[in-house]
Amino acid sequence: MGQQQLLLIVLGVIIVGIAIVVGINLFNANAEESAKDTMASEGTNLAALAQQFYKKPLALGGGGNTFDEGGPSGNGFSIPAKLQTSGIGGGWAAPTVSATTVQLVGTPDEYTDWTVTVDVFADSIATTID
């Protein structure tokens, strides 16, 4: 084999190696973005449950236009037990509840450098990923 053929083989191996590394990095970045989207979606669903609690009358087990009264526990809105764990691992901390707002904080198991915070108001929902 000539030197030119060896050089082309080495160059081909290097290019394939770089392509594999770039592909792995893109896959990992996509997996993390998917996890963020999943946690944000779960937070929005929990926020909708909190707003449902807020609008439901006290006589029906709701909050009666407040987040911190009524309900099964009598202490206001709480996350249902089956929804406290996230579908991607990790879960949701106990909500911070006041009369006019609920704050939900979700943390995944695999990615520890960010959390999802959902602020719930009577007529709106604000989601942030920090």
Solvent accessible surface area in square Angstrom, and as a share of the most:
residue,aa,sasa,rsa
1,M,174,0.77
2,G,38,0.37
3,Q,162,0.72
4,Q,136,0.61
5,Q,98,0.44
6,L,93,0.46
7,L,122,0.61
8,L,107,0.53
9,I,91,0.46
10,V,81,0.47
11,L,88,0.44
12,G,32,0.30
13,V,100,0.58
14,I,93,0.47
15,I,102,0.52
16,V,88,0.51
17,G,32,0.31
18,I,103,0.52
19,A,61,0.47
20,I,100,0.51
21,V,87,0.50
22,V,75,0.43
23,G,37,0.35
24,I,97,0.49
25,N,87,0.45
26,L,120,0.60
27,F,143,0.60
28,N,81,0.41
29,A,55,0.42
30,N,102,0.52
31,A,38,0.29
32,E,43,0.19
33,E,91,0.41
34,S,60,0.39
35,A,8,0.06
36,K,43,0.18
37,D,95,0.49
38,T,43,0.25
39,M,0,0.00
40,A,22,0.17
41,S,61,0.39
42,E,40,0.18
43,G,0,0.00
44,T,60,0.35
45,N,94,0.48
46,L,5,0.03
47,A,0,0.00
48,A,52,0.40
49,L,60,0.30
50,A,0,0.00
51,Q,29,0.13
52,Q,99,0.44
53,F,22,0.09
54,Y,35,0.13
55,K,128,0.54
56,K,72,0.30
57,P,70,0.44
58,L,97,0.48
59,A,100,0.78
60,L,129,0.64
61,G,34,0.33
62,G,0,0.00
63,G,0,0.00
64,G,32,0.31
65,N,104,0.53
66,T,19,0.11
67,F,0,0.00
68,D,56,0.29
69,E,88,0.39
70,G,19,0.19
71,G,16,0.16
72,P,143,0.90
73,S,68,0.44
74,G,47,0.45
75,N,119,0.61
76,G,2,0.02
77,F,13,0.06
78,S,64,0.41
79,I,8,0.04
80,P,59,0.37
81,A,83,0.65
82,K,190,0.80
83,L,82,0.41
84,Q,83,0.37
85,T,96,0.56
86,S,7,0.05
87,G,72,0.70
88,I,65,0.33
89,G,22,0.21
90,G,19,0.18
91,G,18,0.17
92,W,18,0.06
93,A,57,0.44
94,A,93,0.72
95,P,26,0.16
96,T,93,0.54
97,V,46,0.26
98,S,49,0.32
99,A,48,0.37
100,T,92,0.54
101,T,44,0.25
102,V,0,0.00
103,Q,71,0.32
104,L,0,0.00
105,V,52,0.30
106,G,0,0.00
107,T,56,0.33
108,P,4,0.03
109,D,101,0.52
110,E,134,0.60
111,Y,41,0.15
112,T,114,0.66
113,D,114,0.59
114,W,12,0.04
115,T,41,0.24
116,V,0,0.00
117,T,18,0.11
118,V,0,0.00
119,D,38,0.20
120,V,0,0.00
121,F,77,0.32
122,A,30,0.23
123,D,128,0.66
124,S,54,0.35
125,I,62,0.32
126,A,46,0.35
127,T,54,0.31
128,T,68,0.40
129,I,69,0.35
130,D,109,0.56
